[in-house]
Amino acid sequence: MLRLNRRAAMLAAGASCLSASLGGCAQGSRALLAADSQPENYPTVAALRFFASELARLTGGRLKVDVYPSEQLGSQNDTLELAQLGGIDLVRINSAPLNVLVPETLVPSLPFLFRSIAHMRSAMDGEPGRAILAALETHGLIGLAFYESGARSIYTVDRPVREPQDMAGLKIRVQTSDLFVSMIEAMGGNATPMAYGEVYQGMVQGVIDGAENNFPSYESSRHFEVAPVYSLTRHVMAPEIFAMSKRSWDKLSPDNREAVLQAARASVPVMREIWDERVIESRQIITAAGVQIIEDVDRAAFSERMQAVWSTYADTPALGRLVDDIRNMGETDA
């Protein structure tokens, strides 16, 4: 497990006191705790709140959920470990923190794996997605659903990126993920792992030349103010993961487990609708602000550079089969 920092350890101690009564939560003794790192108005948080209301409806109020956005219960790494320990019941996290623990979560993060958002949704709704979620159980989590994270693209301070040669010399911020480091280097740039909260100032000070993310994150973080060139590489379409602590799950009755699954599944189309609307809104905001959006990106040229990345991170027969299953899927299969 990841190592708890002091704050997370204190949270775990407090949350564990609440968790002691979880065996009776089916009778309404306390609310389940759900954590999200995104702010209150973010689509994933809205999906968690819908999940909470749907779960309460399905169980006649026996199961209630308190949603804590904006890292109120700790960073993504903190809440991941707290969920494994049973200190938090539900968590929405990016797949990157899980990559070291659960190799299967690397697959949907592989660059240029998905042909489109529709292809990604079909794969995650289908057997490949179910296999990835099932792999979480041996690591103390019950995978409930995938939430939208859109298509990530490169944005820079002053240089359009249309082909790999345009990446030469660019210092691009990435998440702390070996896969993302390898991806940016394969694309021709210099990967610079950095905390998300440091990116804006990093570009102002010239520590980095740009970063990569989806439209809503690019807009809500105000990164477009200092990096007004957004190149539609769409290199990664990895979804977010919504999971439950296995320790919490094991204390639920079979009926309540089924209600949790039903509520989670019902929250997915709601989240996607909100996400799609947010993408349009974010693009309109940055366009009005004068951002240069580069449409004519040679995605095929970038994709051709990814064979070594795929070989490195899908390096077992099981992961290779999972990749092949996804690549062979149509956009309406499920």
HELIX and SHEET records of a PDB file:
HELIX    1   1 ARG A    6  SER A   19  1                                  14    
HELIX    2   2 LEU A   22  GLN A   27  5                                   6    
HELIX    3   3 PRO A   43  LEU A   58  1                                  16    
HELIX    4   4 GLN A   76  LEU A   85  1                                  10    
HELIX    5   5 ALA A   96  LEU A   98  5                                   3    
HELIX    6   6 PRO A  103  SER A  109  5                                   7    
HELIX    7   7 ILE A  117  ASP A  125  1                                   9    
HELIX    8   8 GLU A  127  ALA A  134  1                                   8    
HELIX    9   9 GLU A  137  HIS A  139  5                                   3    
HELIX   10  10 PRO A  164  MET A  167  5                                   4    
HELIX   11  11 ASP A  178  MET A  187  1                                  10    
HELIX   12  12 TYR A  196  GLU A  198  5                                   3    
HELIX   13  13 VAL A  199  VAL A  204  1                                   6    
HELIX   14  14 PHE A  215  SER A  220  1                                   6    
HELIX   15  15 HIS A  223  GLU A  225  5                                   3    
HELIX   16  16 LYS A  246  ASP A  250  1                                   5    
HELIX   17  17 PRO A  254  ALA A  288  1                                  35    
HELIX   18  18 ARG A  299  SER A  303  1                                   5    
HELIX   19  19 GLU A  304  MET A  306  5                                   3    
HELIX   20  20 GLN A  307  TYR A  313  1                                   7    
HELIX   21  21 PRO A  317  ARG A  327  1                                  11    
SHEET    1   A 5 VAL A  65  TYR A  68  0                                        
SHEET    2   A 5 LEU A  32  ASP A  36  1                                        
SHEET    3   A 5 LEU A  90  ILE A  93  1                                        
SHEET    4   A 5 GLU A 240  SER A 245 -1                                        
SHEET    5   A 5 LEU A 141  TYR A 147 -1                                        
SHEET    1   B 4 GLY A 210  ASN A 213  0                                        
SHEET    2   B 4 ARG A 152  THR A 156 -1                                        
SHEET    3   B 4 VAL A 229  VAL A 236 -1                                        
SHEET    4   B 4 GLN A 292  ILE A 294  1                                        
SHEET    1   C 2 LYS A 171  VAL A 174  0                                        
SHEET    2   C 2 ASN A 190  PRO A 193  1                                        
END                                                                             
